Amino acid sequence: MGLDVPVQILGLLMFGSLGLALAIGVPMAFALGALGCIFLYVFGSAAMLNMLPSRVFPFMTDYQLSAIPLFIFMAAILEKAGLIEELFDAVYKWLGGLKGGLASATVIVCTILAAIVGVVGATEVTMGMIALPAMLRRGYDQRIACGSLLAGGTLGILIPPSVMAIVYSVVAQQSLGELLAGSVFPGLLLAGLYIAYITIRCTINPSLGPAIPPDERVDWREKLRLLRNVVAPIILIFVALGVIFFGIATPVEAAGIGTFGALVVCAMHRRLTWTTVREASLATLRATAMVMWIFFGATLFVGFFILKGGQTYVADQILGTGLPAYGILGLMMVILFVLGMFIDWVGILLLTVPIFVPILKAASFSGVFGLPGVAPDDVPLWYGVIFIVNMQMAFLSPPFGYSLFYLKSVAPKEVSMATIIRGALPFLGLQALAVSLCIVFPGIVTYLPKLFYAH
């Protein structure tokens, strides 16, 4: 038998040790897995050690998770195909004549890429190399330029196909198809908020985002010709997502169709070579391995905490606040935001979802301000989308927002980290506004799933 300590002390030891391990630079996957094994051995029993294979093996054999490497490979192939450069060229020539047009074009291209790629890092880095220098050359304010790139890039974890949605669906036992459908309108809402903010700011103060000079603009014939570069990715989006929403194929099958379509698009651009496929495969291997190792470590870490009564303890503490259902949800949103400042989204999802979702299922969300509420059966879906919208803030919130570092790695030397952080802050506010709107108006999330998956 292991040492017997109160669950609150055990929680402090476990999460304190995790924070210390992350602070000294131990990768999250290894920190979670190693600490899980150590605490199992020290505070558990010989029988509890059986939890290691019993919790890891189901993830290794979960069919839905096979969509992750397929979507990541699809993203990598399209990146190698030079699709992002052509998309940006087409959209910025359409919108370049407007105030803030290049920043709005950046958000639009990021939205299209989010519907193809589902991975933040690739979008942030590639668009950072293409769009940021273009905006700075045109005299754009550094903060507007950086903020539009940062915010647009994070749409990749929300707009389908979303790797985060796949992981959430497995952990929360939620329909992936419904979750992807529920993410569409919140994603478009955020893109619209970003563009509206950029347009309003640049209209009030044109020096923040000046329009390109008239002699550099293209005529309508050239604009229509450029649309040809957008046709292939748009078709790919509608095919990959359409077969899911209309029940023609499962999300995993749709990922396979999308991957094949990405190979076709790459071949159309005459860039489908063994080198391209090899580089895309290695990128897929690295990204998938990272996600899966965090999976294994986190499920062991959280599983032991739950087994020792941690889930009941946390639930009692949250419910003990006496807050109503929406107050509890608001408290959870604050906890997620704070965690997002320090921990990767995969770790946050695997640490919190098994604890938070059962609490929310037991609560009643009857609506606020006289507006419609959420049916009990829809709560896991609704919370899943709200969770993903909240997690976008984790990519932008200092000190450890991943997108901040992605952009800094490719930004010109004159763009400081302080400027990048200041550029992100207004868009963090817009993301918080989107979370609030999805809570107050749950139909933003639930309308499409009900439309496509009505029983």
C-alpha positions as CSV (number, residue, x, y, z in Angstrom):
1,M,0.0,0.0,0.0
2,G,1.2,3.5,-0.8
3,L,1.1,6.5,1.5
4,D,-2.3,7.7,2.5
5,V,-2.8,11.5,2.4
6,P,-5.9,13.7,2.2
7,V,-7.0,14.4,-1.4
8,Q,-6.5,18.2,-1.1
9,I,-2.8,17.6,-0.1
10,L,-2.4,15.1,-2.9
11,G,-3.8,17.6,-5.3
12,L,-1.4,20.3,-4.2
13,L,1.5,17.8,-4.5
14,M,0.5,16.6,-7.9
15,F,-0.3,20.0,-9.6
16,G,2.5,21.7,-7.7
17,S,5.0,19.1,-9.0
18,L,3.5,19.5,-12.5
19,G,4.0,23.3,-12.4
20,L,7.6,22.9,-11.2
21,A,8.4,20.3,-13.9
22,L,7.0,22.6,-16.6
23,A,8.8,25.6,-15.1
24,I,12.2,23.9,-15.4
25,G,11.5,23.0,-19.0
26,V,10.4,19.3,-18.9
27,P,8.1,18.6,-21.9
28,M,4.5,18.3,-20.8
29,A,4.1,14.7,-22.2
30,F,7.0,13.5,-20.1
31,A,6.1,15.6,-17.0
32,L,2.5,14.2,-16.9
33,G,3.5,10.6,-17.6
34,A,6.5,10.5,-15.2
35,L,4.6,12.2,-12.4
36,G,1.6,9.9,-13.0
37,C,3.8,6.8,-12.6
38,I,5.6,8.3,-9.5
39,F,2.4,9.2,-7.7
40,L,0.9,5.8,-8.6
41,Y,3.9,4.1,-7.0
42,V,4.2,6.3,-3.9
43,F,0.6,7.0,-3.1
44,G,-1.2,4.2,-4.8
45,S,-1.2,0.4,-4.6
46,A,0.1,-2.5,-6.7
47,A,-3.5,-2.9,-8.1
48,M,-3.5,0.7,-9.2
49,L,-0.5,0.1,-11.4
50,N,-2.8,-1.8,-13.7
51,M,-4.4,1.5,-14.6
52,L,-1.4,2.3,-16.8
53,P,-2.2,-0.2,-19.6
54,S,-6.0,-0.1,-18.9
55,R,-6.2,3.7,-19.6
56,V,-3.5,4.0,-22.3
57,F,-4.6,1.1,-24.5
58,P,-8.1,2.4,-25.3
59,F,-6.6,5.6,-26.7
60,M,-4.2,3.6,-28.8
61,T,-7.1,1.7,-30.4
62,D,-9.6,4.6,-30.6
63,Y,-10.8,4.8,-34.2
64,Q,-11.7,8.5,-34.1
65,L,-8.2,9.5,-33.2
66,S,-6.9,8.3,-36.5
67,A,-8.4,11.5,-38.0
68,I,-5.6,13.5,-36.3
69,P,-2.7,12.3,-38.4
70,L,-4.8,12.4,-41.5
71,F,-5.8,16.1,-41.0
72,I,-2.3,17.0,-40.0
73,F,-0.9,15.3,-43.1
74,M,-3.5,17.1,-45.2
75,A,-2.3,20.4,-43.7
76,A,1.4,19.7,-44.3
77,I,0.9,18.7,-47.9
78,L,-1.1,21.9,-48.6
79,E,1.6,24.0,-47.0
80,K,4.2,22.4,-49.2
81,A,2.0,23.0,-52.3
82,G,2.4,26.7,-51.9
83,L,-1.4,27.1,-51.5
84,I,-1.1,29.7,-48.8
85,E,0.9,32.1,-50.9
86,E,-1.6,31.9,-53.7
87,L,-4.5,32.4,-51.5
88,F,-3.1,35.5,-49.8
89,D,-2.1,36.9,-53.2
90,A,-5.7,36.5,-54.5
91,V,-7.5,37.9,-51.4
92,Y,-5.1,40.8,-50.7
93,K,-5.5,42.0,-54.3
94,W,-9.2,41.9,-53.9
95,L,-9.2,43.8,-50.6
96,G,-6.0,45.8,-50.8
97,G,-7.8,49.0,-51.9
98,L,-9.7,49.1,-48.6
99,K,-8.5,50.7,-45.4
100,G,-7.1,47.8,-43.3
101,G,-7.6,45.6,-46.3
102,L,-4.4,43.6,-46.0
103,A,-5.1,42.8,-42.3
104,S,-8.7,41.8,-43.2
105,A,-7.3,39.7,-46.1
106,T,-5.0,38.0,-43.6
107,V,-8.0,37.1,-41.4
108,I,-9.9,35.8,-44.4
109,V,-7.0,33.6,-45.6
110,C,-6.5,32.3,-42.1
111,T,-10.2,31.4,-42.0
112,I,-10.0,29.5,-45.2
113,L,-6.8,27.8,-44.1
114,A,-8.5,26.9,-40.8
115,A,-11.2,25.1,-42.7
116,I,-8.5,23.1,-44.6
117,V,-5.7,22.7,-42.0
118,G,-7.0,22.6,-38.4
119,V,-3.5,23.2,-37.1
120,V,-2.4,26.6,-35.6
121,G,1.4,26.4,-35.9
122,A,1.6,25.9,-39.6
123,T,-0.8,28.8,-40.3
124,E,0.9,31.2,-38.0
125,V,4.4,30.5,-39.2
126,T,3.6,30.5,-42.9
127,M,1.3,33.5,-42.8
128,G,3.9,35.3,-40.6
129,M,6.4,34.9,-43.4
130,I,4.0,36.0,-46.1
131,A,1.5,38.5,-44.7
132,L,3.5,40.3,-42.0
133,P,6.3,41.6,-44.3
134,A,3.6,42.6,-46.9
135,M,1.7,44.7,-44.3
136,L,4.8,46.3,-42.8
137,R,6.0,47.3,-46.3
138,R,2.7,49.1,-46.8
139,G,3.1,51.1,-43.6
140,Y,0.7,49.1,-41.4
141,D,0.9,49.7,-37.7
142,Q,2.9,46.8,-36.2
143,R,0.3,46.0,-33.5
144,I,-2.6,45.8,-36.0
145,A,-0.5,43.6,-38.4
146,C,0.6,41.3,-35.6
147,G,-2.8,41.1,-33.9
148,S,-4.6,40.2,-37.1
149,L,-2.1,37.4,-37.8
150,L,-2.2,36.0,-34.3
151,A,-6.0,36.1,-34.0
152,G,-6.6,34.7,-37.5
153,G,-4.1,31.9,-37.0
154,T,-5.9,30.6,-33.9
155,L,-9.1,30.0,-35.8
156,G,-7.4,26.7,-36.9
157,I,-8.3,25.1,-33.5
158,L,-12.0,26.0,-33.8
159,I,-13.2,26.0,-37.4
160,P,-13.6,22.4,-38.7
161,P,-11.6,20.2,-39.2
162,S,-10.2,20.9,-35.7
163,V,-7.7,18.6,-34.0
164,M,-8.9,20.0,-30.7
165,A,-12.5,19.0,-31.5
166,I,-11.3,15.4,-32.3
167,V,-9.5,15.2,-28.9
168,Y,-12.5,16.6,-27.0
169,S,-14.9,14.3,-28.7
170,V,-12.9,11.3,-27.5
171,V,-12.4,12.5,-23.9
172,A,-16.0,13.7,-23.4
173,Q,-17.6,10.9,-25.5
174,Q,-19.3,13.5,-27.6
175,S,-20.3,13.1,-31.3
176,L,-17.4,14.5,-33.4
177,G,-19.7,15.3,-36.3
178,E,-22.0,17.4,-34.0
179,L,-19.0,19.1,-32.4
180,L,-17.6,20.1,-35.8
181,A,-21.0,21.4,-37.0
182,G,-21.3,23.4,-33.7
183,S,-17.9,25.0,-34.3
184,V,-18.8,26.6,-37.7
185,F,-20.8,29.6,-36.6
186,P,-18.6,30.5,-33.6
187,G,-15.6,30.4,-36.0
188,L,-17.3,32.7,-38.5
189,L,-18.5,34.9,-35.7
190,L,-14.9,35.4,-34.5
191,A,-13.6,36.0,-38.0
192,G,-16.3,38.6,-38.4
193,L,-15.5,40.3,-35.1
194,Y,-11.8,40.5,-36.1
195,I,-12.5,42.0,-39.5
196,A,-15.0,44.5,-38.0
197,Y,-12.5,45.6,-35.4
198,I,-9.7,46.1,-38.0
199,T,-12.1,48.0,-40.4
200,I,-13.4,50.3,-37.7
201,R,-9.9,51.0,-36.2
202,C,-8.4,51.7,-39.7
203,T,-11.4,53.8,-40.8
204,I,-11.1,56.0,-37.7
205,N,-7.3,56.2,-38.1
206,P,-6.2,55.3,-41.7
207,S,-2.5,55.5,-40.8
208,L,-2.9,52.2,-38.9
209,G,-3.7,50.3,-42.1
210,P,-3.5,52.4,-45.3
211,A,-5.0,51.2,-48.5
212,I,-2.5,50.2,-51.3
213,P,-1.9,53.0,-53.8
214,P,-4.3,53.1,-56.8
215,D,-1.5,52.4,-59.3
216,E,-0.8,49.1,-57.6
217,R,-4.4,47.9,-57.7
218,V,-5.6,45.3,-60.3
219,D,-8.6,45.5,-62.5
220,W,-11.7,43.3,-62.4
221,R,-10.4,41.0,-65.1
222,E,-7.3,40.3,-63.1
223,K,-9.3,39.9,-59.9
224,L,-11.6,37.3,-61.5
225,R,-8.5,35.5,-62.9
226,L,-7.0,35.3,-59.4
227,L,-10.2,33.6,-58.1
228,R,-9.0,30.4,-59.9
229,N,-6.4,30.0,-57.2
230,V,-9.1,29.9,-54.6
231,V,-11.4,27.3,-56.3
232,A,-9.4,24.2,-55.4
233,P,-9.2,24.8,-51.6
234,I,-12.9,25.9,-51.5
235,I,-14.0,22.7,-53.2
236,L,-11.7,20.7,-50.8
237,I,-13.4,22.4,-47.8
238,F,-16.9,21.7,-49.0
239,V,-16.2,18.1,-49.9
240,A,-14.3,17.2,-46.7
241,L,-16.9,18.9,-44.4
242,G,-19.9,18.3,-46.5
243,V,-19.5,14.5,-46.4
244,I,-19.4,14.7,-42.6
245,F,-22.4,17.1,-42.1
246,F,-24.7,15.2,-44.6
247,G,-23.9,11.8,-43.1
248,I,-22.2,10.5,-46.2
249,A,-18.9,9.6,-44.4
250,T,-17.6,9.5,-40.8
251,P,-15.1,12.2,-39.8
252,V,-12.2,9.7,-40.2
253,E,-13.3,8.8,-43.7
254,A,-13.7,12.5,-44.5
255,A,-10.2,13.1,-43.3
256,G,-9.0,10.4,-45.7
257,I,-11.0,12.0,-48.5
258,G,-9.5,15.4,-47.6
259,T,-6.0,14.0,-47.5
260,F,-6.5,12.5,-51.0
261,G,-7.9,15.8,-52.2
262,A,-4.8,17.6,-50.7
263,L,-2.5,15.3,-52.7
264,V,-4.5,16.1,-55.9
265,V,-4.2,19.9,-55.2
266,C,-0.5,19.5,-54.6
267,A,-0.2,17.6,-57.9
268,M,-2.1,20.3,-59.7
269,H,0.5,22.8,-58.5
270,R,3.2,20.4,-59.8
271,R,4.7,20.1,-56.4
272,L,3.9,16.5,-55.5
273,T,7.3,15.1,-55.2
274,W,8.9,12.4,-52.9
275,T,10.6,15.2,-51.0
276,T,7.3,17.0,-50.4
277,V,5.6,13.7,-49.2
278,R,8.6,12.8,-47.0
279,E,8.7,16.3,-45.3
280,A,4.9,16.3,-44.8
281,S,5.0,12.7,-43.4
282,L,7.8,13.7,-40.9
283,A,5.9,16.8,-39.8
284,T,2.8,14.7,-39.3
285,L,4.7,12.1,-37.3
286,R,6.2,14.8,-35.0
287,A,2.8,16.5,-34.4
288,T,0.8,13.3,-33.9
289,A,3.4,11.8,-31.6
290,M,3.3,15.0,-29.4
291,V,-0.5,14.9,-29.1
292,M,-0.6,11.1,-28.3
293,W,2.2,11.2,-25.7
294,I,0.4,14.0,-23.9
295,F,-2.7,11.9,-24.1
296,F,-1.0,8.9,-22.5
297,G,0.6,11.0,-19.7
298,A,-2.4,13.1,-19.0
299,T,-4.9,10.2,-18.8
300,L,-2.6,8.5,-16.3
301,F,-2.1,11.6,-14.2
302,V,-5.8,12.6,-14.2
303,G,-6.9,9.0,-13.8
304,F,-5.0,8.6,-10.6
305,F,-6.3,11.9,-9.2
306,I,-9.9,10.9,-10.0
307,L,-9.3,7.4,-8.5
308,K,-8.1,9.0,-5.2
309,G,-11.3,11.1,-5.1
310,G,-10.0,14.2,-6.8
311,Q,-13.0,14.6,-9.1
312,T,-15.4,14.5,-6.2
313,Y,-13.2,16.9,-4.2
314,V,-13.0,19.5,-7.1
315,A,-16.7,19.1,-7.8
316,D,-17.6,19.7,-4.1
317,Q,-15.3,22.8,-4.0
318,I,-16.9,24.3,-7.1
319,L,-20.5,23.5,-6.1
320,G,-19.6,24.7,-2.5
321,T,-19.2,28.2,-3.8
322,G,-23.0,28.4,-4.0
323,L,-22.8,29.9,-7.5
324,P,-25.7,29.2,-9.9
325,A,-25.1,27.2,-13.0
326,Y,-24.0,30.1,-15.1
327,G,-21.7,31.3,-12.3
328,I,-20.1,27.9,-12.2
329,L,-19.6,28.0,-15.9
330,G,-18.0,31.5,-15.6
331,L,-15.7,30.3,-12.9
332,M,-14.6,27.4,-15.1
333,M,-13.9,29.9,-18.0
334,V,-11.7,31.9,-15.6
335,I,-9.8,28.7,-14.5
336,L,-9.3,27.7,-18.2
337,F,-8.0,31.2,-19.1
338,V,-5.5,31.1,-16.2
339,L,-4.4,27.6,-17.1
340,G,-4.0,28.7,-20.7
341,M,-1.3,31.2,-19.7
342,F,1.0,28.3,-18.6
343,I,-0.1,25.0,-20.1
344,D,-0.6,23.6,-23.6
345,W,-4.3,23.1,-24.7
346,V,-3.9,19.3,-24.9
347,G,-2.9,19.2,-21.3
348,I,-5.7,21.6,-20.2
349,L,-8.3,19.6,-22.1
350,L,-7.2,16.2,-20.6
351,L,-6.8,17.6,-17.1
352,T,-10.1,19.5,-16.9
353,V,-12.7,18.0,-19.2
354,P,-13.1,14.7,-17.2
355,I,-13.7,16.8,-14.1
356,F,-15.8,19.7,-15.5
357,V,-18.2,18.0,-17.9
358,P,-19.9,15.8,-15.2
359,I,-20.4,18.9,-13.0
360,L,-22.0,20.7,-16.0
361,K,-24.2,17.7,-16.9
362,A,-25.7,17.9,-13.4
363,A,-26.5,21.6,-13.7
364,S,-29.5,23.3,-15.3
365,F,-28.9,26.0,-17.9
366,S,-32.3,27.5,-18.4
367,G,-31.1,30.7,-20.1
368,V,-30.2,34.2,-19.1
369,F,-32.0,37.5,-19.6
370,G,-35.1,35.6,-20.7
371,L,-33.3,33.9,-23.6
372,P,-33.5,30.2,-24.5
373,G,-31.3,27.9,-22.5
374,V,-29.6,24.6,-23.3
375,A,-31.2,21.2,-23.2
376,P,-29.4,18.8,-20.8
377,D,-28.4,16.5,-23.7
378,D,-26.8,19.4,-25.5
379,V,-24.6,20.6,-22.6
380,P,-21.5,18.5,-23.4
381,L,-21.6,19.8,-27.1
382,W,-22.3,23.4,-26.0
383,Y,-19.5,23.3,-23.4
384,G,-17.1,21.6,-25.9
385,V,-17.4,24.5,-28.4
386,I,-17.2,27.1,-25.6
387,F,-14.1,25.3,-24.3
388,I,-12.4,25.5,-27.8
389,V,-13.2,29.2,-28.2
390,N,-11.7,29.8,-24.7
391,M,-8.6,27.8,-25.6
392,Q,-7.9,30.2,-28.5
393,M,-7.1,32.7,-25.8
394,A,-4.4,30.3,-24.5
395,F,-2.5,30.7,-27.7
396,L,-2.5,34.5,-27.3
397,S,-2.2,35.1,-23.6
398,P,1.2,35.9,-22.2
399,P,3.6,34.7,-20.8
400,F,3.5,31.4,-22.7
401,G,1.0,31.8,-25.5
402,Y,2.3,29.6,-28.3
403,S,1.2,31.8,-31.1
404,L,3.2,34.7,-29.7
405,F,6.3,32.6,-30.1
406,Y,5.3,31.2,-33.5
407,L,5.0,34.8,-34.8
408,K,8.2,36.0,-33.1
409,S,10.2,33.2,-34.7
410,V,9.5,34.6,-38.2
411,A,8.9,38.3,-37.5
412,P,11.4,40.9,-38.7
413,K,13.9,42.0,-36.0
414,E,12.3,45.4,-35.6
415,V,9.1,43.7,-34.3
416,S,9.6,43.1,-30.6
417,M,7.9,40.6,-28.4
418,A,6.3,43.5,-26.4
419,T,4.8,44.8,-29.7
420,I,3.4,41.3,-30.5
421,I,1.8,41.0,-27.1
422,R,0.3,44.5,-27.3
423,G,-1.1,43.6,-30.7
424,A,-2.7,40.4,-29.3
425,L,-4.5,42.1,-26.4
426,P,-7.5,43.7,-28.3
427,F,-8.1,40.4,-30.0
428,L,-8.0,38.6,-26.7
429,G,-10.9,40.8,-25.7
430,L,-12.8,39.9,-28.9
431,Q,-12.3,36.2,-28.1
432,A,-13.7,36.8,-24.6
433,L,-16.7,38.5,-26.1
434,A,-17.2,35.5,-28.4
435,V,-17.2,33.2,-25.4
436,S,-19.8,35.4,-23.7
437,L,-22.0,35.5,-26.8
438,C,-21.9,31.7,-27.2
439,I,-22.9,31.3,-23.5
440,V,-25.7,33.9,-23.7
441,F,-26.9,32.8,-27.2
442,P,-26.4,29.0,-27.2
443,G,-28.1,28.7,-30.6
444,I,-24.9,30.0,-32.1
445,V,-23.4,26.6,-31.2
446,T,-26.4,24.2,-31.3
447,Y,-28.3,25.4,-34.4
448,L,-26.2,23.5,-37.1
449,P,-25.9,20.3,-35.1
450,K,-29.7,20.2,-34.7
451,L,-30.1,21.0,-38.4
452,F,-27.8,18.2,-39.6
453,Y,-28.2,15.7,-36.8
454,A,-31.9,16.0,-35.8
455,H,-33.0,12.6,-34.4
